[in-house]
Amino acid sequence: MMKFLFFLIFLIPLSFNLNFWIFQNFFFILSFMYMFSGLNSFFMNQLGSFMGYDILSFGLILLTFWIGSLMFMSSSLIYELNLFKSYFILIILLMLMFLYLSFSVIDFLMFYLFFESSMIFVLFLIFGWGFQLDRIQASFYLLFYTLFASLPLLICIIYVYLIKNTLCFYLYFEGIIFLSFNYLYMFMLLSFLVKMPMFLVHLWLPKAHVEAPISGSMILAAVMLKLGGYGLMRVFNILLYFCNKFNFIWISVSMIGGIIISLICLYQIDLKSLIAYSSVAHMSMLLGGLMTMLSWGVSGSYLLMISHGLCSSGLFCLVNIIYERLGSRSLLINKGLINFMPSMTLWWFLLCSSNMSSPPSLNLLGEIMLINSLMGWSFFMLILLIFLTFFSASYSLYLYSFTQHGNFNIFLYSFSQGYIREFILLMLHWIPLNLLILNSELFILWI
């Protein structure tokens, strides 16, 4: 585990000397090194004094490295216009290092430290390379929403330490900790629910996405939202008693919230905002399945974490490709793009169809498992699931049909092809999203 950490640390001094694209190659090498480092069993691997991984960490770390390499590929404008590219490389390096540590540490306090520190670098990305003047307000939303909920978590971690005399994730298997107050259950979950984000505490996400540069949107959608789900899975060992008692509250809020958010998606004008709200809708279904505490729900939520990370990141890349050419993300201007960029329409179709969970994408398998777990928990969930899946298909079709079809803007009588770099970028999102289903037992049998 340490070798990958040192790989990242030794790249930091080189960020001011080496070429922008050499860093991208380094991250691809790192991704493949990690992928082939081997996961021989479903138990803990490469366990050290404070680091180690099981299959849950393994998939999320691999996703982090993969998206990290694609972030460089999508940010060619920073390289071409020389927009402080050395600082940009440095911030991405530090962010990926903290995310790697968040997923690989086995200590609660260390996890809390890296979990919160990783947000600082997203803040820098939005401040430094964001699009509009509202980016300062968006950054403060992001900061205060996440910090407000995370201080109670720190107090709870200290409380748990006083009871158990250890903070290691894997030493909590022997029993349930009866916390003194029901409030502590809520405080431990709140930080992760805000990070996911759950409906009612989701307002920071669309603002942050709209103002962030493409690299910020990619890492925020693909990895940052997964920190919440990962944290919940780790913390459930401690809270089993209270989870069985109170989880129905979160399931109800997230499922009804998912339907409301899906309806909000249908009248969005900004393309980035639409995809950001669709992320909240997906996360609400993920949270509902995870909170059932059934094995299908936990496996399905892990599957959906990986698949949503790839799919959502790819959609943000598509929006950025259009934004770089037309200078707008408005649906009112971006119409008839099949005439403007016919070669990109295929990728719009493939990624929008994956977003609505069509086969053979991983989203489909994840949602089938989540639907099964929610139906197993309560048959009345069927009514909510019907609406949620229908509206999920609706906003994906709305996104595709409104952008690709319709009257072409009279000021844009031109024709544009994508660069090879852009096609490779989209292909590297889509191929793992649709081919990993062939090896889906890895995601399911680990529990």
C-alpha positions in Angstrom: 0.0 0.0 0.0 2.8 2.4 0.8 4.4 2.0 -2.6 1.5 3.8 -4.2 1.5 6.5 -1.6 5.3 7.1 -2.2 4.6 7.1 -6.0 2.3 10.1 -5.4 4.5 11.8 -2.9 7.6 11.7 -5.3 5.5 13.1 -8.1 4.9 16.3 -6.1 8.3 18.0 -6.6 8.1 17.1 -10.3 4.8 19.0 -10.8 6.7 22.2 -11.6 9.2 20.6 -14.0 7.6 17.9 -16.1 5.3 18.2 -19.0 1.5 18.2 -18.4 0.9 15.1 -20.5 3.7 13.1 -18.8 1.7 13.4 -15.6 -1.3 11.9 -17.3 0.8 8.9 -18.4 2.1 8.5 -14.8 -1.5 8.3 -13.6 -2.4 5.7 -16.2 0.7 3.7 -15.1 -0.4 4.0 -11.5 -3.9 2.8 -12.3 -2.7 -0.3 -14.1 -0.1 -1.0 -11.4 -2.8 -0.8 -8.8 -5.2 -2.9 -10.9 -2.7 -5.7 -11.3 -1.4 -5.5 -7.8 -3.8 -8.4 -7.2 -6.9 -9.0 -5.1 -6.4 -12.7 -4.2 -9.3 -13.0 -1.8 -12.3 -11.2 -0.4 -10.5 -10.6 2.9 -8.2 -7.8 4.0 -5.0 -7.5 1.8 -1.7 -5.8 2.4 -2.6 -5.0 5.9 -0.1 -2.8 7.7 -0.1 -0.7 10.9 -2.5 1.9 9.5 -3.2 1.0 5.9 -4.8 -1.9 4.1 -7.7 -2.7 1.7 -10.5 -5.0 1.2 -12.6 -5.2 -2.0 -14.7 -2.2 -1.0 -11.6 0.0 -0.8 -9.9 -1.6 -3.8 -12.7 -0.7 -6.2 -13.0 2.9 -5.0 -9.2 3.5 -5.0 -9.0 2.2 -8.6 -11.8 4.5 -9.6 -10.0 7.4 -8.0 -6.7 6.7 -9.9 -8.7 6.1 -13.2 -10.7 9.3 -12.9 -7.5 11.2 -11.9 -5.8 10.2 -15.1 -8.9 11.2 -17.2 -9.0 14.6 -15.4 -5.7 15.6 -17.1 -7.1 14.4 -20.4 -10.2 16.5 -20.1 -8.3 19.7 -18.9 -6.4 20.4 -22.1 -7.6 24.0 -22.1 -5.5 24.7 -18.9 -2.5 23.3 -20.8 -3.1 25.3 -24.0 -3.8 28.6 -22.3 -1.2 28.0 -19.6 -3.7 28.7 -16.8 -1.3 28.1 -13.9 -0.9 24.5 -15.0 1.9 23.6 -12.5 -0.4 24.6 -9.6 -3.2 22.7 -11.2 -1.1 19.5 -11.4 0.0 20.0 -7.7 -3.6 20.4 -6.5 -4.8 17.3 -8.4 -1.8 15.3 -7.0 -2.5 16.3 -3.4 -6.2 15.6 -3.8 -5.7 12.1 -5.2 -3.2 11.4 -2.5 -5.7 12.4 0.3 -8.5 10.4 -1.4 -6.2 7.4 -1.7 -5.4 7.7 2.0 -9.2 8.1 2.9 -10.0 4.8 1.2 -7.0 2.9 2.4 -6.6 3.8 6.1 -8.1 1.4 8.7 -8.4 3.9 11.6 -11.5 6.0 12.2 -9.6 9.2 13.2 -7.2 9.0 10.2 -10.2 8.4 7.9 -12.0 11.5 9.4 -8.8 13.6 8.9 -8.3 12.6 5.2 -12.0 12.5 4.5 -12.3 16.2 5.4 -9.0 17.3 4.0 -9.8 16.1 0.5 -12.6 18.7 0.3 -10.0 21.6 0.6 -8.5 20.7 -2.8 -11.9 20.8 -4.5 -12.4 24.2 -2.9 -9.1 25.3 -4.5 -10.1 23.9 -7.9 -13.4 25.9 -7.8 -11.7 29.1 -6.5 -8.8 29.0 -9.0 -10.2 27.5 -12.2 -14.0 28.0 -11.8 -16.1 29.5 -14.6 -18.2 32.4 -13.1 -18.1 34.9 -10.3 -20.6 32.8 -8.3 -17.8 30.3 -7.6 -16.9 32.0 -4.3 -20.5 31.5 -3.0 -20.5 27.9 -4.3 -17.2 27.2 -2.5 -18.6 28.5 0.8 -21.8 26.4 0.3 -19.5 23.4 -0.1 -17.3 24.2 2.8 -20.0 25.1 5.4 -22.4 22.2 4.5 -19.7 19.6 4.9 -17.9 21.2 7.9 -21.2 21.9 9.8 -22.0 18.2 9.8 -18.5 16.8 10.3 -17.7 18.3 13.8 -20.3 16.1 15.5 -18.7 13.1 13.8 -15.4 13.9 15.4 -17.0 14.0 18.9 -18.6 10.6 18.2 -15.3 9.1 17.1 -13.7 10.2 20.4 -16.7 8.8 22.3 -16.4 5.4 20.6 -12.7 5.4 21.4 -13.4 6.0 25.0 -15.7 2.9 25.0 -13.7 0.5 22.9 -10.1 1.7 23.3 -9.5 1.3 19.6 -10.4 3.0 16.4 -9.6 0.2 14.0 -12.6 -0.5 11.6 -12.0 -4.3 11.8 -12.0 -4.7 15.5 -15.7 -3.8 15.9 -17.0 -7.1 14.7 -17.5 -8.6 18.2 -20.6 -6.7 19.2 -22.8 -3.7 19.3 -21.9 -0.5 21.0 -24.9 0.8 22.8 -24.5 4.5 22.6 -25.8 6.6 25.5 -28.1 8.8 23.3 -29.9 8.2 20.1 -28.5 11.6 19.0 -25.1 10.0 18.6 -26.4 7.7 16.0 -27.7 10.7 14.0 -24.5 12.7 14.5 -22.3 9.8 13.2 -24.4 9.4 10.0 -25.1 13.1 9.3 -21.6 13.9 8.0 -21.8 11.0 5.5 -25.4 11.9 4.5 -24.4 15.5 3.7 -21.4 14.2 1.6 -23.5 11.7 -0.4 -25.6 14.0 -0.5 -29.1 13.1 0.8 -32.2 15.0 -0.2 -32.6 18.1 2.0 -28.9 18.5 2.5 -28.0 18.5 -1.2 -28.1 22.2 -2.1 -24.3 22.5 -2.1 -23.8 20.0 -4.9 -25.5 21.6 -7.9 -23.9 25.0 -7.1 -20.4 23.4 -6.8 -20.8 21.4 -10.0 -22.0 24.4 -12.0 -19.1 26.6 -10.9 -16.4 24.0 -10.9 -14.0 23.4 -13.8 -14.4 20.1 -15.7 -11.7 18.3 -13.6 -13.5 19.5 -10.4 -16.9 18.2 -11.6 -15.4 14.9 -12.6 -13.7 14.1 -9.3 -16.7 15.5 -7.3 -19.2 13.3 -9.1 -17.0 10.2 -9.4 -15.2 10.0 -6.1 -16.2 12.7 -3.5 -19.9 11.6 -3.4 -18.7 8.0 -2.8 -16.9 9.0 0.4 -20.3 9.3 2.0 -21.4 5.8 1.0 -18.0 4.3 1.9 -18.1 6.0 5.4 -21.6 4.6 6.0 -20.6 1.1 5.2 -17.6 1.4 7.6 -19.7 2.9 10.4 -22.6 0.4 10.3 -20.6 -2.1 12.3 -20.9 0.1 15.4 -24.5 1.2 14.9 -26.2 -2.1 14.1 -28.8 -1.8 17.0 -29.8 1.7 16.1 -29.7 1.0 12.3 -32.4 -1.6 12.7 -34.4 0.8 14.8 -34.2 4.1 12.9 -33.1 3.5 9.3 -36.6 3.7 8.0 -36.4 7.5 8.4 -33.5 7.8 6.0 -35.1 5.3 3.5 -38.3 7.3 3.4 -36.6 10.7 3.1 -34.2 9.5 0.4 -36.8 7.7 -1.7 -39.4 10.5 -1.7 -36.6 13.0 -2.2 -35.3 11.0 -5.2 -38.7 11.4 -6.9 -38.8 15.2 -6.2 -35.2 15.6 -7.4 -36.1 13.7 -10.6 -38.9 16.1 -11.2 -36.6 19.0 -10.6 -34.3 17.6 -13.3 -37.0 17.9 -15.9 -37.1 21.7 -15.8 -33.4 22.4 -15.6 -32.0 24.7 -18.3 -28.3 24.4 -17.4 -26.9 21.1 -18.6 -24.4 20.7 -15.8 -27.1 21.5 -13.2 -29.3 18.7 -14.8 -26.5 16.1 -14.5 -25.7 17.3 -10.9 -29.4 16.9 -9.8 -29.5 13.4 -11.5 -26.5 12.5 -9.3 -28.6 13.4 -6.2 -31.4 11.2 -7.6 -29.1 8.2 -8.1 -27.6 8.7 -4.6 -31.0 8.7 -3.1 -31.7 5.3 -4.5 -28.2 4.1 -3.4 -28.8 5.4 0.1 -32.3 3.7 0.3 -30.8 0.3 -0.7 -27.8 0.7 1.7 -30.0 1.6 4.7 -32.1 -1.6 4.3 -28.9 -3.4 5.7 -29.7 -6.4 3.4 -26.8 -8.0 1.5 -28.3 -7.2 -1.9 -28.7 -3.6 -0.9 -25.1 -3.2 0.3 -23.7 -5.0 -2.8 -26.0 -3.0 -5.1 -25.0 0.3 -3.6 -21.3 -0.6 -4.1 -22.0 -1.5 -7.7 -23.9 1.8 -8.3 -21.0 3.8 -6.7 -18.6 2.5 -9.3 -21.0 2.7 -12.2 -22.3 6.2 -11.3 -18.8 7.5 -11.0 -17.9 6.5 -14.5 -21.2 7.5 -16.1 -21.7 10.9 -14.4 -18.0 11.8 -15.1 -18.5 11.0 -18.8 -21.6 13.1 -19.0 -19.8 16.1 -17.5 -17.0 15.6 -20.1 -19.6 15.7 -22.9 -21.1 19.0 -21.6 -17.6 20.4 -21.3 -16.8 19.5 -25.0 -19.9 21.5 -26.1 -19.1 24.3 -23.7 -15.6 24.8 -25.1 -17.0 25.2 -28.6 -20.2 27.1 -28.0 -19.4 29.0 -24.8 -22.7 28.1 -23.2 -24.3 25.2 -21.2 -27.9 26.4 -21.7 -30.4 24.0 -23.2 -32.0 26.9 -25.1 -28.8 27.4 -27.1 -27.5 23.8 -27.3 -30.1 22.4 -29.6 -29.7 20.3 -32.8 -26.2 19.3 -31.8 -26.5 16.3 -34.2 -26.0 18.8 -37.0 -23.1 20.6 -35.2 -21.1 17.6 -33.9 -22.6 14.4 -35.5 -19.7 12.2 -34.3 -20.4 13.1 -30.6 -24.1 12.1 -30.8 -23.2 8.4 -30.5 -21.4 9.2 -27.2 -24.3 11.3 -25.9 -26.6 8.3 -26.7 -24.3 5.7 -25.1 -23.8 7.7 -21.8 -27.4 8.9 -21.5 -28.6 5.4 -22.0 -26.2 4.2 -19.3 -27.5 6.9 -17.0 -31.0 5.5 -17.4 -29.7 2.0 -16.5 -30.0 0.3 -19.9 -28.2 -3.0 -20.5 -25.3 -3.9 -20.5 -24.2 -1.1 -18.1 -23.2 -1.7 -14.5 -26.0 0.8 -13.5 -28.6 -1.8 -14.6 -27.2 -4.5 -12.3 -26.8 -2.1 -9.4 -30.3 -0.8 -9.7 -31.8 -4.3 -10.0 -30.1 -5.3 -6.8 -31.2 -2.0 -5.0 -34.8 -2.5 -6.2 -34.7 -6.1 -4.9 -33.4 -5.0 -1.5 -36.0 -2.2 -1.1 -38.8 -4.5 -2.2 -37.5 -7.1 0.3 -37.6 -4.5 3.0 -41.1 -3.3 2.3 -43.5 -4.2 -0.5 -44.9 -0.6 -0.4 -41.6 0.6 -1.8 -42.9 -0.6 -5.2 -45.0 2.5 -5.6 -42.0 4.8 -5.0 -39.7 2.8 -7.1 -42.1 2.8 -10.1 -42.0 6.7 -10.1 -38.3 6.9 -9.4 -37.3 4.6 -12.3 -39.8 6.2 -14.7 -38.6 9.7 -14.0 -35.0 8.5 -14.2 -35.6 7.4 -17.7 -37.5 10.6 -18.4 -34.7 13.1 -17.5 -32.1 11.0 -19.4 -34.2 11.1 -22.5 -35.0 14.8 -22.0 -31.2 15.5 -21.8 -30.5 13.5 -25.0 -33.4 14.6 -27.1 -33.3 18.3 -26.3 -29.6 18.6 -26.9 -29.3 16.5 -30.1 -32.6 17.3 -31.9 -34.5 20.5 -32.5 -33.9 23.6 -34.5 -30.2 24.5 -34.8 -29.3 27.9 -33.6 -29.1 30.3 -36.5 -25.9 31.9 -35.3 -24.1 28.5 -35.3 -24.1 27.5 -38.9 -20.9 25.6 -38.7 -19.6 22.1 -38.3 -17.2 20.7 -35.7 -15.6 17.3 -35.2 -14.2 16.1 -31.9 -10.5 15.7 -31.2 -9.1 12.1 -30.9 -8.3 13.0 -27.3 -12.0 13.6 -26.6 -13.1 10.3 -28.2 -10.5 8.4 -26.2 -11.6 10.2 -23.0 -15.3 9.2 -23.6 -14.3 5.7 -24.6 -12.3 5.2 -21.4 -15.4 6.2 -19.4 -17.8 3.9 -21.4 -15.7 0.7 -21.8 -15.2 0.0 -18.1 -18.8 1.0 -17.4 -20.2 -1.6 -19.8 -17.5 -4.4 -19.6 -17.2 -4.7 -15.8 -20.6 -6.4 -15.8 -18.8 -9.5 -17.2 -16.9 -9.7 -13.9 -19.7 -8.6 -11.6 -19.3 -11.4 -9.1 -16.4 -9.3 -7.7 -18.9 -6.7 -6.6 -21.4 -9.1 -5.2 -19.7 -12.0 -3.5 -17.5 -9.9 -1.2 -20.2 -9.2 1.5 
